[in-house]
Amino acid sequence: MSKKRTWLLPGLLACALLTSACARAYILEDLGMILGVGFDLADDGKLLQTVVMPSLSQGKGPSVIAITSKGDLVKEARENISMSSDRQVVSGQMRTAIFSEKLARHGIWSTLDTLLRDVNITKSLFLCISDGDTREILKRDYPTRPSSGRYLYELFKKEARNYTVPRTTIQKFDRDFHEIGTDPYVPYIRLQGELIAASGTALFRDDKFVGSISPEETKMMLLLRGTGEGGDIKQSLSERTESRIGQPAQMMLTFVRTKHDLQIDQKQGKPLLTYTVEVEGQVIEYTGLAPLSADTLPSISKQLEKGLESRMRDLIDHLQHKYKVDPLGIGTHLRATGRFGKWDRAKWRKLYEEAEIKVNFHMRIVRTGLTR
Amino acid sequence: MSEGRKPRRRRAQPSRSFQQSERVHFALHSLNTFQVAILITNTQFGVGIFNLPRVVVEAAGHDGWMSVLLAGVIVQVALILMVILLRRFEHLDLYGICRRIFGKWIGNALGLLFALYCVAVAAVVSRTYVEVVQSWLFPTTSTNVFYLLILIPCTYAATGGIRVLGRFGTAILLGTIWIAFLLIVPARDIQLNYYLPLFEAPLLDIAKGSWNVSASVVGFELLLLIYPFIQKKQKTLMAVSSGSWLTITLYLSTVLVAIGFYSTEQLITIMSPTLHMAQIVELPMIERVEHIEIATWSFMIVITVSTYLWAAGRYLHKLTKMKEATGVYCCVPLLLWIGLIPQDMYLLDQFEKLLGTIGSSVSLCFAPLLLVLSLVLRKKGAGSEGFDQPQDKEVNAS
């Protein structure tokens, strides 16, 4: 028996070799790996898709190929792209997907569907919204990176650490989109002359783009969401400087430590939320004349507190009443208390609209840098 | 196989009395306590965990993790009843117990049903795994060829007998346990709010969730067959319980991470949340870690399938006195045939559901039923009176 067993397993496993031809072969040289993809709305209502792929051609020539194509479906457009390329187009290396504002106003969920359904596309795909044509953005050459897709990916990764844009992958969008209590939000980019610049956050109501907020506001929004350590923020002070006439003194701070607390109460059936944000900051720039000392610091931090608090209140007011979106996830917080009964989308929108949201901002300057 | 024609070896030969030879047989093939625990864990782990977070959340919302705990408690109760039953019948396994309680004909028929069930589970587990491989790795490759390929190592391991399976299982658990660490990455992105409010789901929904979990925890019923091979029978309950609770712990952590990582409404839309969570992991050199996870998981599939296959083969071995390995080979055509029936995802899904229901009912109800019947009919273990036969006695018998 033991003799028989020795040839049995190798013999059977040899059969496995016969199937090696069944799998589809992917040869690196023949692949067109999509690094970034952009979606625009064509005039006739179809989807315009632009992809950038690295060009593996020998010798000189453009380092990337950008192809635009039109179709009703994303995969249909991709097929058209594939037809106009000598390479097999694959999406396993896709890093960023850009949607134009025009398209996003009509909703992006139907476009996202295939990106989520496709097993080859990573769930850490970065999403963003651009104010103009995504074709323009993707076709441009960037000095530091071989391709615009890669460039944007690195840009977002870096800026997310500075909290000027949110860190939102397709997974996060999917999560917030489905969650009854949070609206999704993604980075917003603009073409500024020759460069792409991250310029804040694009806000969504369900899957429809409704507006954007600036990088400064993004920092405050992320602070209210409980992150933001290491971000910088600028605040004007009441003191006037003499150097630039009429200009108020300004101070730039880095948040070295942030603490964040949310208290939820009910007032006549309406939710009453109180954010308490405690921040320890370090001065990195100060244009005032009064030296920063133990005497002046308390009043300065009072001013900072007041200024930031009112700016946060304005932001919340905008989110709540102008855009009517809930990127702060207040609905999720309310739902988690379990005090508001049966939860659904309509209830969330109603409660969010009538909620009273307060902000208590506490600021402490712990360091002033190397000078006073 | 031609082994049947060879002069039989002593341990398989019904020398003197049947009972004594059985006892010698058991003494030679013994599983230590650790291997028993591992074997239970291994057979429980199959393809169920891939979809587990979704199926519990579908039933019980964000309180779904309680369903997993509840399922663990139910399994524990079932295990206690099983051990009581097995102790009552001392050295007999399920097939022997059936014959003792119901007589030759009905007992054999019941045993046949159980053996068929084992083959069906083996078929569905391996076939579902092939489906996972296809949807994640090789969408265009032939399903049937893959299915054939996965059956080769399964059959090979099953012919080795329970002692080989016990050792193989230990190696496999050590080789696959690292997959649990992949949960760390999604766990860093957990939203605590998603767990709240606690106890929102009514108790009935949590129980329904447990029913959904039960398809993933079946496997412990094989204790009914491996019991005769256990070295230290006094420690059986401890061993199988720790094996089962290891499974529950791993299931629970997976479900907890999934609930915190995904929003409840999103989780329902995702086919295999466990694999999706692995997709989030990005190592510096390696992307698409889920591919490695799926490939590694094949070991888990092999041990599950081969243990079930061995269990089915045992039936033929007991019935016809053929060799265990021959019995396993005889089951393979059936296994192959069952697995080839479902050709698309939906049929397979229905198959899975049906078998999950059968499996949960069998593993939960069969042992208590037998226990009650044996009490009513006053049937008892093989000859001797005491619960535990001292180990040295068995060794002396050889």
Chai-1 contact restraints between the chains, C-beta under 6 A:
chainA,res_idxA,chainB,res_idxB,connection_type,confidence,min_distance_angstrom,max_distance_angstrom,comment,restraint_id
A,L9,B,Y156,contact,1.0,0.0,6.0,A-B,restraint_1
A,L12,B,I152,contact,1.0,0.0,6.0,A-B,restraint_2
A,A16,B,L149,contact,1.0,0.0,6.0,A-B,restraint_3
A,T19,B,V145,contact,1.0,0.0,6.0,A-B,restraint_4
A,C22,B,T141,contact,1.0,0.0,6.0,A-B,restraint_5
A,C22,B,S142,contact,1.0,0.0,6.0,A-B,restraint_6
A,A23,B,F138,contact,1.0,0.0,6.0,A-B,restraint_7
A,A23,B,T141,contact,1.0,0.0,6.0,A-B,restraint_8
A,R24,B,T140,contact,1.0,0.0,6.0,A-B,restraint_9
A,V119,B,W136,contact,1.0,0.0,6.0,A-B,restraint_10
A,K123,B,Q279,contact,1.0,0.0,6.0,A-B,restraint_11
A,K123,B,I280,contact,1.0,0.0,6.0,A-B,restraint_12
A,D174,B,Q266,contact,1.0,0.0,6.0,A-B,restraint_13
A,R175,B,Y262,contact,1.0,0.0,6.0,A-B,restraint_14
A,R175,B,S263,contact,1.0,0.0,6.0,A-B,restraint_15
A,R175,B,Q266,contact,1.0,0.0,6.0,A-B,restraint_16
A,H178,B,S263,contact,1.0,0.0,6.0,A-B,restraint_17
A,H178,B,E265,contact,1.0,0.0,6.0,A-B,restraint_18
A,H178,B,Q266,contact,1.0,0.0,6.0,A-B,restraint_19
A,E179,B,S263,contact,1.0,0.0,6.0,A-B,restraint_20
A,T332,B,N193,contact,1.0,0.0,6.0,A-B,restraint_21
A,A336,B,N193,contact,1.0,0.0,6.0,A-B,restraint_22
A,A336,B,L196,contact,1.0,0.0,6.0,A-B,restraint_23
A,G338,B,P197,contact,1.0,0.0,6.0,A-B,restraint_24
